[in-house]
């Protein structure tokens, strides 16, 4: 696992956006896995700016979803499909046909989960998967004690998660109780995993993910098992790392041609 410590969220967004742009130049039809929430927004903003400036051609790029609410219509403004289309697909100048995600409205949700896993495989696999991390160490909606071998599946949201997400809805009652999420085993099949974490509130989770034991209690620790995982953190999120100076030194000495 490579750990890169940056000054702030904007710097992290620019660094990761350039890594994605490099991937697009090398593989124009790359399949990019995206996450929702506020943390990855600097990445999407920086990448869209590169596309607008003509620094990279995203016209053949494909986008896939990490998770989705169960029961929300696809066109609902807070469905993750709508969020990804609004924050990623449209700013990159892509058509909706470039996007793939699980069917959260399917009558048979389990079949929809299995179909999405199959679709990712048939698409050639995810080239780069963006991830965030929860304060409890979760990735996607793989809450603590999720199987490290789990596949795309339905998960029940905790009351705390529903309350946290209620700000995006008119009331708590409108927040779905269930989601479809890529499992940890599914996530680990991506060729490159890039996790961005910012803010002091993520410091403990980052330290456990990077320096703690691999354990289902901290789902993000599974990144230690991946051959190409990159964790980008700002100074606040890096504040609990015991090997912070080591990570700074190794990145400073890294040949630029290696990229992320």
C-alpha positions in Angstrom: 0.0 0.0 0.0 1.3 3.5 -0.9 0.4 6.3 1.4 0.6 9.9 0.0 0.2 12.8 2.4 -1.0 16.1 0.7 -1.5 19.6 2.2 -5.3 19.7 1.7 -8.3 18.2 -0.1 -7.7 20.3 -3.2 -4.2 18.9 -3.6 -5.4 15.4 -3.1 -8.1 15.9 -5.7 -5.6 17.3 -8.3 -3.2 14.4 -7.6 -5.8 11.7 -8.1 -7.4 13.5 -11.1 -4.0 13.5 -12.8 -3.6 9.8 -12.1 -7.0 9.2 -13.7 -6.1 11.4 -16.7 -2.9 9.4 -17.2 -5.0 6.2 -17.2 -7.4 7.7 -19.7 -4.5 8.6 -22.0 -3.1 5.1 -21.8 -6.4 3.3 -22.0 -9.1 5.6 -23.5 -12.0 3.2 -22.7 -11.0 2.7 -19.1 -13.7 1.7 -16.6 -13.6 4.1 -13.7 -15.3 3.2 -10.5 -16.6 6.2 -8.6 -17.9 6.9 -5.1 -20.4 9.4 -3.9 -20.3 11.9 -1.0 -18.4 15.1 -0.5 -14.9 13.7 -0.2 -14.3 12.8 -3.9 -15.8 16.1 -5.2 -12.3 17.7 -5.6 -11.3 14.8 -7.8 -14.3 15.2 -10.1 -13.9 18.9 -10.3 -10.2 18.7 -11.1 -10.8 16.0 -13.7 -13.6 17.9 -15.4 -11.3 20.9 -15.6 -8.7 18.9 -17.4 -11.3 17.7 -19.9 -12.6 21.2 -20.5 -9.0 22.4 -21.0 -8.3 19.7 -23.6 -5.6 18.1 -21.4 -7.3 14.7 -21.7 -10.0 13.1 -23.9 -12.7 11.4 -21.7 -15.0 10.6 -24.6 -14.6 6.8 -24.4 -14.3 6.6 -20.6 -16.8 4.3 -18.8 -18.1 5.0 -15.3 -19.4 2.5 -12.8 -21.1 2.8 -9.5 -19.9 1.6 -6.0 -23.4 1.4 -4.4 -27.0 2.4 -4.7 -30.1 2.8 -2.6 -32.8 0.1 -2.8 -36.2 1.3 -3.8 -35.5 4.8 -5.0 -36.6 5.4 -8.6 -33.6 5.7 -11.0 -34.6 9.3 -11.6 -34.9 10.3 -8.0 -32.4 13.2 -7.4 -30.8 11.4 -4.4 -30.4 8.0 -6.0 -26.7 7.5 -6.4 -27.3 7.0 -10.1 -28.6 10.5 -10.3 -25.7 11.8 -8.1 -23.1 10.2 -10.3 -24.7 11.4 -13.5 -24.8 14.9 -12.1 -21.4 15.1 -10.5 -19.3 12.9 -12.8 -20.8 11.8 -16.0 -22.3 15.1 -17.2 -19.3 17.3 -16.1 -17.0 14.9 -18.1 -19.2 15.4 -21.2 -20.2 11.8 -21.3 -23.5 10.3 -22.3 -25.6 8.3 -19.9 -24.8 5.2 -22.0 -21.2 5.4 -20.6 -22.6 4.7 -17.1 -23.3 1.3 -15.4 -24.7 0.6 -12.0 -26.8 -1.9 -10.0 -30.6 -1.8 -10.4 -31.9 -0.6 -7.0 -35.5 -0.9 -8.2 -35.3 -4.6 -9.2 -38.0 -6.9 -7.9 -35.3 -9.5 -7.2 -32.6 -7.5 -5.5 -30.3 -10.5 -5.0 -30.4 -11.3 -8.7 -29.7 -7.6 -9.4 -26.6 -7.8 -7.2 -25.3 -10.9 -9.0 -26.1 -9.4 -12.4 -24.0 -6.3 -11.5 -21.0 -8.4 -10.4 -21.3 -10.2 -13.7 -21.6 -7.0 -15.7 -18.4 -5.6 -14.1 -16.6 -8.8 -15.1 -17.9 -8.8 -18.6 -16.9 -5.1 -19.0 -13.3 -6.2 -18.4 -13.1 -5.3 -14.8 -12.7 -1.9 -13.1 -9.4 -0.2 -14.0 -9.4 2.3 -11.1 -11.9 2.3 -8.2 -12.2 5.5 -6.1 -13.0 5.0 -2.4 -13.8 7.0 0.7 -13.6 5.7 4.2 -16.1 6.0 7.1 -15.1 7.0 10.6 -15.6 3.3 11.5 -13.4 2.1 8.6 -16.1 1.1 6.2 -15.7 1.3 2.4 -18.8 1.4 0.2 -21.6 0.2 2.5 -19.4 -2.6 3.8 -19.9 -1.9 7.5 -17.6 -3.3 10.2 -17.5 -7.1 10.3 -18.4 -7.4 6.6 -16.8 -10.4 5.1 -13.5 -9.6 3.3 -14.6 -12.0 0.6 -18.1 -10.5 0.2 -19.6 -9.9 -3.3 -22.1 -7.2 -4.4 -25.1 -7.6 -2.1 -27.9 -6.0 -0.2 -27.1 -4.3 3.1 -29.3 -2.9 5.8 -28.5 0.7 6.8 -27.9 1.4 10.4 -30.1 4.0 12.1 -27.1 6.3 12.4 -26.4 6.1 8.7 -30.0 6.8 7.9 -29.9 9.8 10.2 -26.6 11.0 8.7 -28.1 10.8 5.2 -31.4 12.4 6.1 -30.0 15.8 5.3 -30.4 14.9 1.6 -34.1 14.1 2.0 -37.1 16.0 3.2 -37.4 13.7 6.2 -35.8 10.6 7.8 -38.8 8.6 6.7 -37.8 9.1 3.1 -34.3 7.6 3.6 -34.3 4.0 2.3 -33.5 1.2 4.8 -31.4 -0.8 2.3 -28.7 -0.4 -0.2 -26.8 -2.5 -2.8 -23.1 -2.3 -2.4 -20.1 -3.8 -4.1 -18.6 -6.3 -1.6 -15.1 -6.1 -0.4 -14.2 -9.1 -2.5 -15.7 -7.3 -5.6 -13.8 -4.0 -4.8 -10.5 -5.9 -4.4 -10.8 -7.1 -8.0 -10.3 -3.6 -9.4 -6.8 -3.1 -10.9 -6.0 0.0 -8.9 -7.7 1.2 -5.7 -7.4 4.8 -4.7 -8.8 5.9 -1.3 -9.0 9.6 -0.5 -9.6 10.7 3.2 -9.6 14.3 4.5 -10.2 15.8 7.9 -9.2 15.0 11.4 -12.4 12.9 11.8 -11.0 10.3 9.5 -7.5 10.1 11.2 -8.3 7.1 13.4 -9.9 5.1 10.6 -7.0 5.9 8.3 -4.4 4.7 10.9 -6.3 1.5 11.4 -6.7 0.9 7.6 -3.0 1.5 6.9 -1.1 0.4 10.0 -3.5 -1.9 11.8 -4.1 -5.6 11.3 -6.2 -6.8 8.4 -9.6 -7.4 10.0 -13.2 -7.4 9.1 -13.8 -5.0 12.0 -12.0 -2.4 9.8 -13.2 -3.2 6.3 -10.8 -0.7 4.6 -7.9 -2.7 6.0 -8.5 -5.1 3.2 -6.7 -2.7 1.0 -3.5 -4.1 2.5 -4.2 -7.3 0.5 -4.3 -5.5 -2.8 -1.3 -5.3 -5.1 -1.9 -1.7 -6.2 -3.6 0.3 -3.5 -3.0 4.0 -2.9 -4.2 6.0 0.1 -4.2 9.8 -0.3 -4.7 11.8 2.9 -4.5 15.4 3.9 -2.4 16.4 6.9 -5.4 16.2 9.3 -6.4 12.7 8.2 -2.7 11.6 8.5 -2.3 12.9 12.0 -2.6 9.5 13.7 -0.1 7.7 11.4 2.9 6.4 13.3 4.9 6.1 10.0 3.9 9.5 8.7 7.5 10.7 8.2 8.4 7.4 6.4 5.5 7.8 4.0 6.5 11.4 3.3 10.1 10.4 2.6 9.3 7.5 0.4 6.9 9.5 -1.7 9.3 12.4 -2.0 12.0 10.0 -3.3 9.6 8.2 -5.7 10.5 8.4 -9.5 8.0 10.7 -11.2 7.5 8.2 -14.0 5.9 5.8 -11.6 2.9 8.0 -11.0 0.4 6.7 -8.6 
